[in-house]
């Protein structure tokens, strides 16, 4: 099974004011990314564009990774915003088969919904996971995505914050890296396309793989 997906890497110019504003607020960054796609996608534009993104913070600087089902128009980035390049993911996805070994990475919002009889908070409150619960969460998600994990390294990251209306929103983030074997290529392709977990508009949920 193959699907048309595009992956875009943006190396932002951190001396640019628009970039600094986007890096400080996940809502601003989400809006910036959506300017790369056609208008008129409706109230669920991110879903219609199959757009996912994550902010990668490296010792050498920042990178923005965007995945989409529509090829982005990179010329829509403001002058001086940074450099960007796009390539198709279709060849990579077309090579997925049962038994293939891959490296994976995902920055995810690993959470749990409290039960109605909870004493840890409000019933049905969504709370971020910590400690070994983080790894257990990713192990369950990976299994449903058609992956058997061989290694897992989890790294808590600063929370993604932004405004939704008058409310300040915060989404906990954890980066999971490691190696795995593909057991269900169709399930993996679908989870790559749709993302995993909550907080997708805040830069969470984008699963990337590479041949091991």
N, C-alpha and C positions, 0 to 999 in steps of 0.2 A: 504494500500500500504506500502511495506517495501523496503528498499534498503540497500545494504551492505556499511556501513560506519564505520570507526574506529576513536576513539578519543584518543590522546596521550598527556600525561602531562609530561613535562620535567622541572625538578627543576635544573637550571644550577648552576654550581660551579663558583661563581663570583670572585674567586681567580685565575681562569684559564685564560690564555691569549687569547685563542681562543674564549672563552665565552665573554670576555670583548670586543673583536673586533666585535663579532656578535651583542651584545647589543647596540653598538654605531652606527651601520649601518644596516638598514633594508634590503639592498641588500645582505649583507653578511649573515644575518640571513635566508633569503629566500634560498640562495644557500646551506646553511647548512642543512636546512630542506629537500631540494630536494635530498640530498645524502642518505636519508633514503629509497628512492624508486629506482626501477630498472633503469638502463641506457637504452637508446634506445627508450624513450618515444616520441622523436621527438622535434620539435621546440616549441610545446605547452605542455611541460612536466607537468607543474603545472595543466593545464586543464585536461590532460589525467589521472593524478593521483587523480583528484578532491581534490587537496590539498589546504587547507586554514589554516591560523595560526593567532595567536595574542599573543602579549607580554603583560602579566598582571603584573602590578607593585603594589605590596602590601606593607604595612608597614613592613612585615616580610621578604620581598625580592621579587625576580623576579620569574615568572613562564611563561613557553612557552606552549601554547595549540595548538596542531596540529590536524586537522581533515582531513581524506583522504578516498578515495575509494579503496585504496590498503593498506594492512597491512604493516606498516613501519618495517624496519629492524633496531631495536634499537642498535644492535651491531655495526652499522656503525658510531655511535657517537664516537668521539675520546676518548681515555682513560682519565678519569679525568674530562670529560665535565660536568657531573652531573648525576642525577638519572632520570629514565624515566619508565613509565608504559603505556600500551595500553589496551583498552577494546573496545568491539564492541558496536556500537550505535544501532544495529538492534533491540534488545529487546525494547529499549525506543521508537524508531520510530514505531514499530509494535503496541504499545499501544496507539498511537495517534488516537483520534476520535473526532468528532464534540462535542463541549461542555466541553472538558477537560480543566482544568485550569492549567496554567504553569507559572513559573518564566522564564524570558528571560534575556539575556545579549548579546550585540553586541558592538564591537568597529568598528565604521564606518567612512568612508570618505564622509561626507555629503556635496554635492556640487550642483551647478546649472550652466547651460550653458547660457551665456548671449545671448540675441537676436541680430538680425542684426542691429537694430536701437538703441542699447544701448548707454548710455553715461557714464556707470560705468566702462568701459574697452573696450577691443577689441571684435568685434563681434564673437560669438561662443566661447569666452574664458570661460574656466571652473574655477569657483571661489568657495571658501569654504563658507558655510553658517554660520551665527552667530545668537545669540539671539533666539527669538521665532521661527525663520525660521528653526533652527535645529530640534526642537520638531515637527514642522509641517512636515518636511521631513520624520522623522521616523514614524510618524503616517500614512503617505501615503504608505511608504514601508511596514509597518506591515500589513496594510489592504490587499495589494496585496499578502502578504505571508500567508494569511489565519489566521490572528490574530486580535482580538478586544482587544485593550488595556484598562486595568483598572487603571494602574498606570504607570508613566513615570518619570524617573529621569535621566537627562542628565548631563554629566561631561566632559568639554573640557579637552583634554590631550595634552601633548607635541606632536608636529608634528613628523611623521616618516620621516627620511631622508635617502638618499642613492644615489649612483651614477649609472647612466645609460649611458654607454660610457663616454664621457667627461663632461656630464651634471650632475649637482647636482639636484636631485629631492626631492621635499618636498610634503608630503601629510598630510593635517590637519586630526586630529583624535578626535572623540567624543565617549564616552562610554554611551550607553543607557541601563538602567536597569529598571525592573518593573515586573508587572504581567499582564497576558492576558488570554483570552479564545480562544481556537482553533475553527475556523469556517470552515476551509477547510484543512483537514489533508494532502491531496495530494499536494496542493500548498505549505504548510509549509515544507513538506519533501523535495520538490524540491528546495526551497529557502535555506534550511539548507545545502543541498548538493552543490549548486552552489555559495552560498554567495550572499551578497547584496551590491550594490554600487561599487564605483571605489576603486583602490588602493589595490587590493587583494594580489599582490606581495609584498606589503609593510605592510602586517599584518592587513589589514582592511577587513571587510565583513563577518567574521565568526559569525554566529548566534548560540547561544547555549540555550537550554531550559532544565528545570527540572520540575518534577511534583510539583504543588503548594500545 
